[in-house]
Amino acid sequence: MEKQDISKEKKYNKWIVVLSIIIPIVVASLFRIKVDIELPIFLPPIYAVINGFTALILVMAFIAIKKKKIVLHENLMTTAIWCSVIFLVMYVLHHMTSDSTVFGDLNHDGTLNDYEKSKIGVFRYVYLIILLTHILLSVAVIPFVLITYIRAITKNFERHKKIARITFPLWLYVAVTGVIVYVMIVPYY
């Protein structure tokens, strides 16, 4: 039975590898492209809410599966994946149409002077650590989410549970720190 379940997964392996490599490369490449348009809405608070919503959905899905509410769990996880896709599109759109915001840039000139550095002090390092771990884990979680999802749709639930124990905290961390990063950077927009 185990071999049959694994063979069902194998047909998706190429897609998992391709998407896990292509998504970060495309996102990084799109940051270099600047489109001179002004969006009708300011996206960061919207995608921060989506990150918060994703975190909430992940927790609800965890509770649902613990209560053996499988269909609810499946629906919540599918919703979490779509929220992450929508977030990613908005995030890239924002960065293609806007300059990056510098944490601590009180006068909004795009650089930190000595006064601004002294005002933010150690908080800049805290912000950068949270931001860096958020970015690195947002890339790392892609294959975990895809593998976990594939194991679920191929009904390989034992292997699904094993990787979900890793995927859940990684994905939850990425979603929660996305909100934290936004709350920390919002004064400097």
HELIX and SHEET records of a PDB file:
HELIX    1   1 GLU A    2  PHE A   31  1                                  30    
HELIX    2   2 LEU A   43  LYS A   66  1                                  24    
HELIX    3   3 ILE A   70  THR A   97  1                                  28    
HELIX    4   4 ASP A  114  ILE A  120  1                                   7    
HELIX    5   5 PHE A  123  ILE A  153  1                                  31    
HELIX    6   6 PHE A  157  ILE A  185  1                                  29    
HELIX    7   7 VAL A  186  TYR A  188  5                                   3    
END                                                                             
